[in-house]
Amino acid sequence: MTILVYHGKHGDEYYLVDTPERMDAALRTLFTQLDEDGCYGDKDEDEDAALIRLARAGDIRIIRRLLNHHRDWEYEGWDIEAAIDPL
């Protein structure tokens, strides 16, 4: 079993990502949250503007790319970790 751990400003958040569908849903949720928090701002003239528009439209490949690129930035960090299933 795997989980995505988002290391946010107000503590960690955990998402179950044991299927490709759950992974995509977790990444979309995380991107939306970070975007609403202003991490991607209004970058209309930035070189990433086209990518951000595609991510906002739900393109999972671009969402993955942006989240991976920002993974080590303050309040945007996340990891995939194994969870122990006691059964």
N, C-alpha and C positions, 0 to 999 in steps of 0.2 A: 504494500500500500504506500502511495506517495502523497505528499502534501506540498503545496506551495506556501512558503512563509514570507509574507511581506513585512519588512522591518520599517514600519511607519513612525511618524513623529510621536504618536501617542501610544506606541506599543506595537507588538506583533499581531498580525492577523493571519489566520490559517485557512487554506482552501484545499479541499480534497481534490486531487487531480489524478485519480487512478484510471481514468479512461481518456482517450483523446478529446472527447466531447467536453468532459469536465475541465481538462487543461485549457481548451479554447475559451470556455465560459469564464474560467478564473482569470485568464489573461485579459479578456475583454472587460471584465469587471474592474480589474486593477487599472487598466489603461483609462477607463472612464473616470474612476475615482481620482487618479492623478491629474487627469485633464481638468476635471471640475475643481481640483485644488490649485489649479494655475500652473502646474509643472510644464505645460506645453504652451501656455499663453496664447496670445494673438500673434503668431509668427507668420503673418501674411507675406512678409518680404524676406524672411529667413530662408536659408537653403533647404531646411527641412519642411517648409510650408506645404509642399505638395504631398509629402509623406504623411504629415499630420492630418491633412484633409482626408486622405485615403483611410487612415486609421480611424478617424471619427466616423467614417462611412461603414466601418466594421471589417475592413480587410485584415484578416487574422495574420497573414504573412507580414504585413507592415507593422501591426501591433506588436508582434513578436520581435521584429527588428528594432523598433523604438525602445521597447522595454529592456531588451538585452543591451542596447547601447547606453541606456541610462541606469543600468543595474547597480553601478557602484556610486551613483550620485547620492547626496544626502537626502534622506526620506524617500528614495525611490528604489532602495535595495530590496532584493528578494532572492530566495533560494528554493531549490527543490530538495526535499529531504525525505528520507524513508521513515515511515511511521511503523511502530511495532504493533502487530496484531496478535494479541495474546491467545487467540483461538487456534 
